[in-house]
Amino acid sequence: MKYAALILLLLGFHAEAKIVDNANAVETYRKQLEETKLIFQDTQQTLIDSAPVFEMYQALGYTTPEVIAISKRYLALEERTKKLYGENLILNPTPFNYCATLPSVAYSLWMQRIDSVKRENTSAVNSLAQSYIKQGKECVDSIKNPPPEHLEENDDVQIIDIDN
């Protein structure tokens, strides 16, 4: 019986796929592309600009107007992403999911770095830095690769119990 279920499962993978239109994703990509590029560039620039401000904060040990200014830049970037992509990425799908959350990750990284001066949280900073790098790469990939005009859709999804 297990083998019969396995054979049915394998045969299910050869079901015909139908081609569906992906015009909404393509149009969303076209509408959001230029602003997405600007937000990405501004996020990168803010990250670069924050390095000497962080060093100053480390040396002084207190919050300066420059630290507040960098924080405000990150928060402004988050607002721009909300304006462009909406509050909820599930309700407002975009081909730029990774780009839409990149400023939030950058801001979290900034805040963790600031916090690291007073507390030992190197692992949290490193983890967020890795998340930022990965998400940044995915963002660039989504900018460079528009969604396809058509998609294959397979309606033949089956759940097969191979134990009975």
C-alpha positions, 0 to 999 in steps of 0.5 A, spaced: 500 500 500 505 504 501 508 503 494 501 505 491 501 511 495 508 513 493 507 512 485 500 516 486 504 521 489 510 521 483 504 521 478 501 527 481 508 531 480 506 530 472 500 534 472 499 539 467 500 546 469 496 552 466 499 559 464 496 564 468 497 572 467 502 575 472 500 583 470 499 585 477 506 583 479 509 586 473 505 593 473 507 593 481 514 592 479 514 598 474 510 603 479 515 601 485 522 600 481 525 607 481 523 609 488 525 602 491 532 604 488 532 611 491 530 608 498 535 602 497 541 607 496 539 612 501 539 606 506 546 604 504 548 611 505 545 612 511 549 606 514 555 609 511 554 615 514 552 612 521 559 609 522 563 615 524 557 617 528 557 611 532 565 611 533 563 618 536 558 615 540 563 610 543 568 615 544 563 620 548 559 615 551 552 619 550 547 621 545 549 627 541 545 630 536 548 626 530 546 620 533 539 623 533 539 625 526 542 618 524 536 615 528 531 620 524 534 618 517 532 611 519 525 612 521 524 617 515 526 611 511 521 606 514 516 611 513 518 612 506 517 604 505 510 604 508 508 610 504 510 606 497 509 599 499 503 600 505 503 597 512 502 590 510 505 586 505 501 580 505 495 585 503 499 589 499 503 584 495 510 587 492 516 584 488 520 588 493 518 584 499 526 584 501 527 592 500 520 594 503 523 591 510 530 593 509 530 600 512 527 597 518 533 592 519 538 597 518 534 601 524 534 595 528 542 594 527 543 601 528 540 601 535 543 594 537 550 597 535 548 603 540 546 599 545 552 595 544 556 600 547 553 599 554 551 592 554 555 586 551 550 584 545 555 582 540 551 576 537 545 580 536 549 585 532 552 580 528 546 577 527 542 583 525 548 585 520 548 578 517 540 579 516 541 586 513 547 583 508 542 577 506 536 582 505 540 587 501 542 582 496 535 579 496 533 586 495 538 588 489 536 581 486 529 583 486 531 590 483 535 587 477 530 581 476 523 583 474 517 578 475 515 574 469 509 576 465 506 569 466 507 564 471 505 556 471 500 554 476 499 547 478 492 546 481 493 538 482 496 539 489 494 532 493 495 530 500 497 523 500 497 519 506 503 513 505 502 510 512 495 507 511 
